């Protein structure tokens, strides 16, 4: 099924939770659970809002946050979007059958996939590998000699974290390349080596993009960190880009994420930004000052028993997001309002008890709606998303899992 995000829009039913969740329930009343849904009006709103926030800088869609080809395709048909940031090379090879601009966002040592890439001239022209170490080039050269394959497109992943005086490393642990000289040294090694084309740079500022700044205690400290880190990064990224452009003709400089589109797009060194999680908008993205996404994806689990008058147990629920194992990575029960997981149990692999006044009104067979926390974890648990427009089910699209694909 083809999804159209270009037409329609204007109504914002999610601002009235009773109406929104009741309409979703009505649309899917005849569908057996667990059931995952995408509300098309909310998805359309989020896609347009991301493009506005990017201010005309093209958005590369992070496929790990979506894992549904129909949604990737629909988003890429919209103005303001260009290209895919894939999460594994096997996924990129699959997507390259239909898409011609795919960057693998993480280094790969998948030997079978590297051999497949090296034997497919079309795929090699459509896919860019991410590197941050000559050892990654050595591995590929050991599999297929440069003389026996098409030129491989590569981009450098440089560390965008902040090395703060007195605080140390602030950000995530990704690339070992932090200083401009370190990045330039790898670039020179790439251009000297036969069989490679250096075409891009990626610097993901997780300490800015992935850090909510409107969640309560500590927000002032977070915003201070983000300002200081952002100032340092803009200066260092400009130096890195300048040195790389003197070495090779870069096609793109990628940065950012859903949480930092405005900041990253304002950096004159950046030619494109990345977003993905903001399309479906897990509940982690409710905690930002700069934007307010709509709950475009959600799932419903069914009550199977009542251990107590104010507790119900639903089947399933342990669909946990990546990151530290804390409560914010768990799914969030949102409707009926007022339910919460139990501190000693949380969201379970097979069952999840929920407590609250609303549980008193729920009966065996009723549904509870949840929002997933972050990005792609929901698609890994279901084979399809039901598409809802208002209070009508208008179709369904398979997830990667529904197409028998499991990349990571």
N, C-alpha and C positions, 0 to 999 in steps of 0.2 A: 504494500500500500504506500502511496506517495503522500507525504505530509506537506501542506501548503502553509507557510508562515508569512507569506507576503500579503495576503488578504485578511481583512477582519481586524478586530482589536477595538479598544476603547473602553469596554466594560471591565471592571475590576472586582469580580465577585468575592475574591479571597479576602477582601477587606471586611467582609461580613462572614465570619467563620461559620455561623450556623447555616447560612445559605449555601456556602461553598461546599462544606463537607456533606451536607444533606443532599445536594445535587449530585455529588460524586457517588454517594450510596445509592441514590435512586437510579443513576445511569447503569450501575453494575449489580443491581439487585439479583439478577438471574445468573451471575457468573460465580462459580464456586471459588472459594478462597484456598490459600492466600492469593490475593489479587494485587497487582501493581498497576498504577494508572498514571498517565500523563494528561494533564488538563491543557488543551491546546491554547486557550486564551492566555493562560499563565506562561506557557512556554514562549508564545509569540511576544508577550510583554517583556520577558527577560532577554530574549534575543535582541529586541530593538533597544532596550535599555543599555545593554552591554555595548552596542555599536555607538550609541550616543556618548557613553562614558569614555570610549576610546577616542573620540574627537576626530574621526576621519583616519586614524592610523589603522591599517588592516589588522583583523583579529584572526589568528591561527587557532583552530579549534582543537582542544586537548581531548583526544578520543578516549583516554582512560576514564574520563569523567562522564562519558556518555554510553559507550559500548552498545550502541544501537545504530545500525547503518542508515536507517530511514531518517533518524533525527540528524545525524551528521550531514546527510545529503541535503535535507531541508534547510539547515542552518547555512550551509555553504552556498545555497542559491540566493541568500539574502545579501543586500548591499552591506559592505563593511567587513565581510568575511572572506578569507583567502587561505587555503591550505590546511593541512592536518598535522598536529603534533601527535605522533603515534607513541605507544609505550613499549612495544617490542618489534623486532624485525619481522618475525613471522606475521604479525598483524599488518605491518606495513606492506609486505609482499601481497597479502590478500587484498588490502584496500587499493593497492596500485593497479589492480585490474580495472578499476573505475575512476581513479583519481591520479592526477599527475604532479602533485606538489605535497610530498609527505616527508616530514622530518622525524626521525626516530629520536625521541627526547632523552634517551639514556644510552650509554655505551652497551654494546652487545658482544657476547662471545659465543653466540649460538652458531656452532660450526655448520650445521646443516643449512640454516637460513643464509649464512654468509656464502656458502657454495652456491645456493640457489640464486642469490643476488648477483654473484659474479658470473653466472652462466646466462643471465637474462638481460640483454642490452636495454630493453624497454624499461624494466624495473629499475635498472641502475641509473637511468636518466630521470626517473621519477622520485627516487628515494635518496635522502641524505642521512648518513650515519652521524652519530654524535661521538666525539672522541675527546679525551683529556690526557692521554698518555700514549707515547710511541709504542708501548707494549700492545695496545689494541691494533695498531697497524701491523706490527710484527705477526700477530696471530693470523690476521687475514692473509698476509703475504705467505705465511707458512702453509695455508690451505690452497691458495690459488695464486700462482705467480702473476705479477703485473702484466707480463707479456701475453698471458692467456685469458685476459678478462677485459671488459670495458673499464674505463676510468670510473673510480668510485667517488661519489660526492661526499664530502665530510664537512662538518661544522665543529667548532671548538666550544666546549662547555667551560666557562670560566666562573669561578666562585664569586658570588655576589654578596656574600655575608659581610658583616661588619666586624672588624677586629678592633674592638673598642678599648681605649685606654682605661685600665682598671677593671674592665669587665671581661675582656678576652673575646672569644668567638661568640658572636650573636648571629644566629641564623641556622641553617641546616648544613649538614656535612655532605657535600657533593664533590665538586671538582677539587683537585689539589692545586689548581692554577689560580692564584690570587693576584699577584702583582703583574703589572703590564709586561715586564721583561719576561716573566715565566710564560705568559700567553704567546708573546712574540716568538720565543724560542721554539715552542711547539709548531707554530705556524710556519716558521722557516724550515723545520724538519719535514713538514708535510709537503711543501712546495718543492723541496729538493728530491722527494721520493717519487719514483715513477709509479703511475697507476692511480693517482689521487688528484682530486680537485678540491681546494679549500674554497667553500662558497658561503659560509655563514659563521655567526657567533651567537651563542645563547648565554644569557646571564639572568638567572631566576632569583629575584629578591624575596625569598620566602619570609624573611623577618618583617617585610612590609605587606606583601600580598596575602600571607597566610595567618596574619595575626589580627583577630577582631579587636576593635578599639572603642567599642561602646557597650561593654558588658558589665560595667560597674567598677569595683575596686581595682585600682592599678591602671585605669585608662590613661591618666595623665602621664604616667611613666612610659606606657607603651607609645603614646603619641610623641613624647620626647625622643624615645629611642628611634622611632621611625623617621622623624625629621633629621636627626643627626646622621643616621645611617643613610638616608636618602641623599643628603648633601655630599657625603663621602663617596657614595656610589656613582653619582652623576659625574663627578670629577674623574674618578678612576675609570669608569666605563668609556668616557670620551678619550682618555689616553690610550686605552686598549684598542678601541676602534680605529683611532688615528694610526697606531702602529700597524694594525692588521691591514688597513687599506693601502699602506705602503708596500705590503708584501704580496697581497692577492686582491683581486676585484670581488669583494664580498657582494653577494646577492641579498643578504638579509642580516639584520641584527635584531635578535628576538629577546624579549624580556617580559616580566610581569606575570600576572595571574588575575583571576576574578577580583581579588581584593585590592588590587593596586592599579587598575586600568588608567585612572586619571593621572596618577603620578608618573607611571612608566611612559604613557603616551606623550607626556610633556617633555621627556628627555629627547633632545635633538639628535642624540646618537642612535636612537632606536628607530627601526623601520617597520616593526610589527610587534604586536603584543599577543599573548596567549590567554585564552579563557576557555573554560569548559564547565566547571562546577556551577557557575552562575546561571547556566541554562536550566538545569533541573532544580538548583537551589536547595541543597540540604540545609538542615536547621543551623549548622555552624555559621552560615552566612547571614543569619539574622543579627549578628553582633557588630555590624559595621556602621559607622556614621555616614559614609559617603553614598550609600545606596540601600534600597529596601527591596530585595527580590521577592517574586511571587513563588509560592510553593507549587512548582509545576509538576513534580513527581511525588508520589506518595504510595503507600501500600496499606492494605487492610488485612487484619488477621481476625480469626473467628474465635469467639468465646466457646471453650469446650467444657469448662466446669467452674464451680464457685466454691473455693475453699472456705470462704467466710462471707458474711453479708456484704461487706465493703471491699471484697477482693474477688476479682475474676481472673481466670487463667486462659490465655489465648495460645493457640498452637503456633509455634515458631517464634521468631523475634530476634534471635541473636545475630543480626546482620550488622556487624561492627565495621566501623570505618578504620582506615589506617591512621597511624599516629600513636601517641602514648595511650595506654589502656586506662583511660579515665572516663567518667560519666558522659562527657561531651561527645564521645565517639559512639555512644549507644543510640539506637533509634529513639525517637521522641514520640510518645503517645500524644496525639493532638485533638482527637475527637472520639467520643464525647470529652469535653473539656474537664480538667481536674484529675485525671488519672496519672499515676506515677509508678515507676518500677520500684521494687523493694531493694533497699540498700544491700542486703546480703545475697540477693539473687541476680539482680539486674536483668538484662535481656538474655534469655536462655537459648541453647542450641535447638531444643525441641519445644519447650514451653516457656512462657513469660507471665508471671503473676503481676497484676496491676491493682493498685489500691487507690481508693478515693471515693468521694460521695457518689460520683457518677456510677460506680460499680453496683450500687444498690439497685439501680434501674435496669441494669443489663441482665439479659437472660442467655442461657445456652443457645448458640446459633447466631447471636448478634455479632456485629462487626465493630472493631476498634481501628481507627485510622492512625497511622504512624507516618512521620517523616524520617527519612534516612539522614545520617549526620553530614555526609561530606560529598561524595561524588559517585564513583562507579560501583560501589559495593552492592547497590540494589540490583543492578542488571546482572550481577553474578549469581543472584539467588532465584531469578525467575526466567522463564523462557520467552515471555512476551510482555509488552506493555499494552494495556487497553487504552485506547485514545478516547477521551471524553471532551465534548464541547458543550458546556453548560450542564444540562441534566440528561444528555444523550450520549450513549456509546456510539461512536462513529467508525470504529474499526479497531485493529490491533496490528502491532509490528513486532517482529522477533528481536530479541536481544542477541548479542554475540552467542550467548549460551543456547538460545533458541535456534541458532544456525549451526549448532554443534561445534562452536569455536571456544576454546579456553586458552588464552594466550599467557596468562599469568595469574 
